[in-house]
Amino acid sequence: MRTSGGVSLVEVLVATTLILLAVASAMSLVARGRGAYRSVETRARLEETARAALDMLAYEVRLAGYLGQLVPGYTVQGSRALGSAPSPDLSVTGGCVDSLAVDTGTPLAGADGAYEAAPGVPLGCPPSPHGRVVPGSDTLVIRRAAVSAAGPDAGRIQLESTREAGRLMSDGSRELGGNSLVHDLEASVFYVSGDATGAIGRPALRRKRLVGGSVPAFQDEELVPGIEDLQVEFGRAASTDGSREGSGYLPIDAFPDGAPVQSVRLWVLVRDDTGEAAAQRLPALAYANRQLGEELSRHPRLLAYRTVDVRNSRSRP
């Protein structure tokens, strides 16, 4: 049978079938292309998140122990060991731990796999926004003076320093003469919360940060959503040839008490919360002292690390 135009029904059916096959093939290519694009986009988003977290942490680690005009490790007047009572004029509200801010003799501290200011010293100020941390994630405490000098500011803990002396103050007074400089005291507790602001169940890198006001206090702030693990390793002295081969990196709790931290290895695990259409098999991960097995998940993850030298270690190689 032929149509009025002279084309048979069989030819029409064959042509239609070929067109449908071509369309299906094109749709398959488009779908694969879109899937590849989503994968590349997801990878880029994870890398950007990891880079943001590591850049911020690395900046703080490099400056840990900076004391204005003083040499690193100088015993500052008003400094107190963690857990001991500070002088009344240097007390900080928030209920974290006594002398958490003013233990300038310990510029780098924290705890392995626990929400603590130091091994065995729990933080009394709860994590935000809902009081949960990611189990097994490390806590990192960094203390230093701000890079830029500032004017005296009552209600904020500050370091007044010369090349020969240094003192902590919070009343805006100056006692060390015209050659002294005043720097705000910076103290931060980095941790991984189980929840982001406005997103229950989405982990986030956060910190308790020392701020000023009517009285000094620790204020909680969100830094980078999507970080589901932070691991920190402290490094000992470099070898005589300047390399760090054999110097070793240890979990915070295993690092020798009183030994200067000269480098820090930072690990962040990032989770994408957009979600893929189908679950993927995520590979097992081994990093720092953590072991994560394979799992099926719609949320890809990325592990990244960075090794950072501490510029103000009190003992240089």
C-alpha positions in Angstrom: 0.0 0.0 0.0 1.3 3.5 -0.8 0.2 6.9 0.3 -1.0 9.5 -2.1 2.6 10.8 -2.2 3.9 7.5 -3.3 5.5 6.4 0.0 4.6 3.0 1.4 3.4 2.4 4.9 6.4 0.2 5.6 8.8 3.0 4.6 7.0 5.4 6.9 7.3 2.9 9.8 11.0 2.3 9.1 11.6 6.0 8.9 9.7 6.6 12.2 11.7 3.8 13.9 15.0 5.3 12.8 14.0 8.8 14.0 13.0 7.4 17.4 16.2 5.5 17.7 18.2 8.6 16.8 16.2 10.6 19.4 16.7 8.0 22.0 20.4 7.9 21.3 20.6 11.7 21.5 18.7 11.7 24.7 21.1 9.1 26.2 24.1 11.2 25.2 22.5 14.3 26.7 21.7 12.4 29.9 25.3 11.1 30.1 26.6 14.5 29.4 24.5 16.1 32.1 25.6 13.4 34.5 29.2 14.0 33.7 28.6 17.8 34.1 27.0 17.2 37.5 29.9 15.1 38.6 32.5 17.7 37.6 30.4 20.4 39.2 30.1 18.4 42.4 33.8 17.8 42.5 34.5 21.5 42.0 32.1 22.4 44.7 33.7 19.9 47.1 37.2 21.2 46.3 36.1 24.8 46.8 34.7 24.0 50.2 37.8 22.1 51.3 40.0 24.9 50.1 38.0 27.5 52.0 38.3 25.5 55.2 42.0 24.7 54.8 42.9 28.3 53.9 41.2 29.6 57.0 42.7 27.0 59.3 46.2 27.3 57.8 46.2 31.1 58.3 45.5 30.7 62.0 48.0 27.9 62.5 50.8 29.9 60.8 50.2 32.8 63.2 49.7 30.7 66.4 51.9 32.0 69.2 52.5 35.5 67.7 53.0 37.9 70.6 53.4 41.3 69.1 56.9 42.7 69.8 57.8 39.7 72.0 59.8 36.7 71.0 57.6 33.5 70.7 57.3 31.7 74.0 57.7 34.7 76.2 55.9 34.4 79.5 53.3 37.2 79.4 52.1 38.8 82.6 48.5 37.7 83.2 48.8 34.4 81.3 47.4 31.4 83.1 47.5 27.7 82.5 44.2 26.2 81.1 41.9 25.3 84.0 43.4 27.7 86.5 41.5 30.8 87.6 42.5 33.9 85.7 42.8 37.3 87.4 39.4 38.9 87.8 40.0 41.5 85.2 40.9 38.9 82.6 37.9 36.6 83.1 35.8 35.7 80.0 32.1 34.9 80.0 30.5 32.0 78.2 31.4 29.1 80.6 33.9 27.4 78.3 37.0 26.7 80.5 38.8 28.9 82.9 41.8 30.6 81.3 40.9 29.2 77.9 41.7 32.6 76.3 44.7 33.6 78.3 46.9 30.5 78.3 49.3 32.2 75.9 52.0 29.8 76.9 50.2 27.1 74.9 49.5 28.6 71.5 48.3 25.3 69.9 46.2 22.8 71.7 43.0 20.7 71.3 41.9 17.2 71.6 41.7 14.1 69.5 38.2 13.0 68.6 36.6 15.0 71.4 35.0 18.4 72.1 37.7 19.4 74.5 40.0 22.3 75.1 42.8 19.9 75.9 42.9 16.1 76.4 40.6 15.4 79.3 39.4 19.0 79.7 35.8 19.2 78.3 34.5 22.5 77.0 31.7 23.8 79.1 30.3 26.0 76.4 28.0 23.8 74.2 28.5 23.5 70.5 26.1 25.5 68.3 23.5 25.7 67.0 21.9 22.6 68.6 24.5 21.2 71.0 25.9 18.4 68.8 29.3 17.7 67.4 30.3 15.1 64.8 31.6 12.1 66.8 35.3 11.4 66.4 36.1 14.9 65.0 39.1 16.8 66.5 39.0 20.1 68.3 41.8 22.7 67.6 42.6 25.6 69.9 44.7 28.5 68.6 45.9 31.5 70.7 47.8 34.5 69.3 47.9 38.3 69.1 46.2 40.0 66.2 48.6 40.9 63.4 47.8 44.6 63.4 48.3 46.9 66.3 45.1 48.5 67.8 44.2 51.2 70.2 43.4 50.4 73.9 39.9 49.0 74.1 38.2 48.4 77.5 36.1 45.3 77.4 38.4 43.4 75.2 41.5 41.3 76.2 44.6 42.8 74.7 48.3 42.3 74.7 50.5 45.3 75.4 54.1 44.6 74.5 57.6 46.0 74.1 60.7 44.0 73.1 61.4 43.3 76.8 58.0 42.9 78.4 54.4 42.0 77.8 51.1 42.0 79.7 47.5 41.1 79.2 44.8 43.8 79.9 41.1 44.4 79.5 40.7 47.9 80.9 42.2 49.9 78.1 45.2 51.0 80.2 48.8 51.2 79.1 51.7 50.7 81.5 54.8 49.8 79.5 55.7 53.2 78.1 55.6 55.0 74.8 57.4 52.3 72.9 54.7 49.7 73.6 52.2 48.4 71.1 48.7 47.1 71.8 47.3 44.1 70.0 43.9 42.4 70.4 44.2 38.9 71.8 42.9 36.2 69.5 41.7 32.9 70.8 39.7 30.4 68.7 38.3 26.9 69.3 37.7 25.2 65.9 35.3 22.2 65.9 32.8 20.4 63.7 29.2 20.8 64.6 26.6 18.2 63.7 24.3 20.9 62.3 24.7 24.0 60.2 22.8 27.2 60.9 19.3 26.6 59.5 20.1 23.1 58.3 19.8 20.3 60.9 21.9 17.3 60.1 24.3 19.2 57.7 27.7 19.3 59.4 29.7 22.5 59.5 33.1 23.8 60.6 32.6 26.3 63.4 34.6 28.1 66.1 34.3 29.7 69.5 36.1 33.1 69.1 37.2 35.5 71.7 35.5 38.9 71.2 35.1 42.1 73.1 32.1 44.1 74.3 31.0 45.2 77.7 33.1 42.2 78.9 35.2 39.7 77.0 33.3 36.7 75.8 33.5 33.7 73.5 31.1 34.0 70.5 30.2 31.0 68.3 30.3 31.5 64.5 29.8 29.3 61.5 32.8 29.1 59.1 32.3 26.5 56.4 29.1 24.4 56.0 29.7 20.9 54.6 32.8 19.9 56.6 32.0 16.6 58.3 35.3 15.8 59.8 38.4 17.7 61.0 41.6 15.8 62.0 44.7 17.5 63.3 48.2 16.1 63.7 51.1 18.0 65.4 54.6 17.8 63.9 57.9 17.7 65.8 61.2 19.3 64.8 62.4 19.0 61.2 65.5 16.9 60.4 68.9 18.5 60.1 68.7 18.8 56.3 65.5 20.8 56.6 63.1 18.1 55.4 60.4 16.7 57.6 61.0 13.1 56.6 61.0 11.0 59.8 60.0 13.9 62.0 56.6 12.4 62.4 53.1 13.7 62.9 51.1 12.6 65.9 47.4 13.0 67.0 47.0 15.8 69.5 46.6 13.5 72.5 49.8 11.6 71.6 52.0 14.7 71.2 54.5 15.1 74.0 53.4 17.5 76.8 55.4 20.8 76.6 57.0 20.0 73.3 56.9 22.9 70.8 54.5 22.3 67.8 56.5 23.2 64.7 54.1 22.1 62.0 50.5 21.0 61.8 48.9 18.6 59.4 45.2 19.4 58.8 42.7 17.0 57.3 39.1 18.0 56.3 36.4 15.6 54.9 33.8 17.4 52.9 30.3 16.1 52.1 28.1 17.3 49.3 24.6 17.8 50.4 23.0 18.4 47.0 22.7 14.7 46.5 23.1 12.5 43.4 20.1 10.8 41.7 21.3 7.4 42.7 23.5 6.1 45.5 27.2 5.6 44.7 29.8 3.4 46.4 32.2 5.6 48.3 35.6 4.2 48.8 37.2 3.4 52.2 39.4 6.2 53.6 42.4 6.0 56.0 43.8 9.3 57.2 45.4 10.6 60.4 44.2 8.0 62.9 40.8 7.5 61.3 39.5 4.6 59.3 36.2 4.9 57.3 34.8 2.0 55.5 33.1 1.8 52.1 29.5 2.9 52.0 26.6 3.5 49.7 25.5 7.1 49.6 23.9 9.7 47.4 26.2 12.3 48.9 29.8 12.3 47.4 32.7 13.2 49.8 36.2 14.5 49.3 39.2 14.2 51.6 41.8 17.0 51.5 44.8 17.9 53.7 47.5 20.5 54.1 50.7 20.7 56.1 51.4 24.1 57.7 54.6 25.4 59.4 54.1 27.3 62.6 56.0 30.6 62.2 56.1 31.5 65.9 57.1 28.2 67.4 59.2 28.9 70.4 61.9 26.5 69.3 63.0 26.7 65.7 65.1 24.0 64.0 
